[in-house]
Amino acid sequence: MAHDAVQASPASASHSPGATDNDASSLRELTLRGILIGGLITLVFTAANVYLGLKVGLTFATSIPAAVISMAVLRRFAGHNVKENNIVQTIASAAGTLSAIIFVLPGLVMVGYWKGFSFWETAAVCAIGGVLGVMYSIPLRRALITSSDLPYPEGVAAAEVLKVGDGNGASEVAAEENAQGLRVILVGGVISAVMALLAAMKAAASSVSTYFKLGSGATTLGTSLSLALIGVGHLVGPAVGFAMLIGVIISYFFLLPMHTAGDVSGLDATALADTVDSVFSGEIRFIGVGAMAIAAIWTLIKITGPIIKGISESLASSRKRKEGHTVDVSERDIPFPYVLGTIVILMVPIALLLWDFVRGTDIHEHMGVLITVSVLFTLLVGLIVASVCGYMAGLIGASNSPISSVGIIAVLAASLLIAAVTRGSSADPLSLVAYTLFTAAIVFGIATISNDNLQDLKTGQLVGATPWKQQVALIIGVLFGSVVIPPILQIMLNGFGFQGMEGAGEDALAAPQAALMSSVASGIFDNSLDWNLIFTGAVIGAVLIVVDEVLRKTTKKFSLSPLAVGMGMYLPAALTIIIPIGAILGYFYDKWAARQANPDFSKRMGTLLATGLIVGESLFGVVNAAIIAAAGGESPLEIFEGGTSANVFGLILFITVLGFIYRWTAKKVKKAE
């Protein structure tokens, strides 16, 4: 098999245990062409992730598609190898992951404090937070990768793609598998983009939904007709999909009817829909926040011991190397003194950013205490966040990691802290909310990158990469992403706008996490946050934690992720229901793939199909946003009326396309065997 051929190739042999420095340096790794290719891929996937995150509050892992595209390009150059490909996917995945910063920054526009995204200010927040994320997670590598049995599902999958696609000694079979994977991504992407184009033209509906009375209250159900969300569901799997479905049931069949009870009698269809939407956004979502927050705190409690042990072992290893003990090249990180020095030095630009944010505002008299508190908050909470997110990436993968919940907790903590130090002042609550979100954005940058860093380092370990070179590549990826994100955010703002901001239209992007975090901060500073809703969610989350622990201990097979349930409670049903459908399709596809002659290859094609579905629609969203922005806010693509005919056509077309694309992929798999 191709995998066995790769294992015997020079790329693998040169990184067997005990390899010498000369062996390790025999293959080029951190090259200029690799950096440039990684930068170009960054443009594509970062833009796609920004759009998807603003639309539905979800982002996708870019490691595997970046690896496939990298191999397709690098194979045309002499001397390419698996380690160089790994650097390319490291750069691209770091930048793509950093795009999750959009879970916070749009909140500054949504609350009316920013009118747009200043390039240098936004880029600086992304760059500083991202580099800190790399630095904070370096000491955790030995404990959470080398000496750990954490599965790192996405890191392992990316390594397998890299090894199978390595053209050096991997034979024609591996080259054909790589080419086949790229074709699947392209076809899935084109079909997904065409479906999104039809929706933008109003020829086919993008979603179908209905509002109805339930008991003495009312609720709503529906589904998006998004191929991208089918892809998301396929990737997250049935366990997460089922948990999100449980969240839908809790919110839409119990909480929403209870909270609308007595308010819907005699309402017409329009008024009923407005009431249900208002209650959901103003009450039910905060219950979901409480559930996610308590689940994230529980996770932190569970991993505190391993994190402390990991940092201790990392420091001990660093001392050994300093004392002259030989450390294999495949275990060499950026030296710890450089790591610590970088962390300390970066506190200076953070302070300058905060100073620039505060100067000339109504909270400038609190400048000294606010900056001091924020810098210490970033320094200490950043380490905790990096530890939690790194561990969770190892446990369930970066794309499934509950990074938004960590962000919510960071916003809550920062809000309470800043409210405490400014209590009794006449400061405008809006200014304090904006300052809190700005501080939280830096911490969230740490979270996003630490969530990705250890996953990429696991991939590197499996292909024999040099850790310090990968860590440099991660920093380069952060810098690339920091340049790309600000203009894409501005395009999205000009083209669509965000729900809740002044002048937002019906096509405004939901930016759900940003809306949630700004609502939480606003509620704390103006004392409007209904803590009973948060506490109700916390109780539900506590029950879910108990259920999950019981399932894990008694069945050893089943689980119920409290964080995924909380997400299902929080997101609109139209967005949430389609993800479990994608998870079910992915489950049955994987069952079919397991029965084929080459099950690993068959399953991988399904993963790449799901990736293509996400990328195609996401990239069309970026293009559509640019078209709308260029047209001055009106969409030139809307040439149909929509309505019932579009709903019927969209639903039929969606089901037909889904059946076709999965059957087509299965035929390609059969043909390749």
Secondary structure, 3 states (H helix, E strand, C coil): CHHHHHHCCHHHHCCCCCCCHHHHCCCCCCCHHHHHHHHHHHHHHHHHHHHHHHHHCCCCCCHHHHHHHHHHHHCCCCCCCHHHHHHHHHHHHHHHHHHHHHHCCHHHHHCCCCCCCCHHHHHHHHHHHHHHHHHHHHHHHHHHHHCCCCCCHHHHHHHHHHHHHCCCCCHHHHHHHHHHHHHHHHHHHHHHHHHHHHHHCCCCCCEEEEEEEECCEEEEEEEECCHHHHHHHHHHHHHHHHHHHHHHHHHHHHHHHHHCCCCCCCCCHHHHHHHHHHHHHHHHHHHHHHHHHHHHHHHHHHHHHHHHHHHHHHHHHHHHHHCCCCCCHHHCCCCHHHHHHHHHHHHHHHHHHHHHHHCCCCCHHHHHHHHHHHHHHHHHHHHHHHHHHHHHHHHHCCCCCCHHHHHHHHHHHHHHHHHHHCCCCCCCHHHHHHHHHHHHHHHHHHHHHHHHHHHHHHHHHHHCCCHHHHHHHHHHHHHHHHHHHHHHHHHHHHHCCECCCCCCCCCCECCHHHHHHHHHHHHHHCCCCCHHHHHHHHHHHHHHHHHHHHHHHHHCCCCCCHHHHHHHHHCCHHHHCHHHHHHHHHHHHHHHHHCCCCHHHHHHHHHHHHHHHHHHHHHHHHHHHHHHHHCCCCCCCCCCCCCHHHHHHHHHHHHHHHHHHHHHHHHHHHHHC
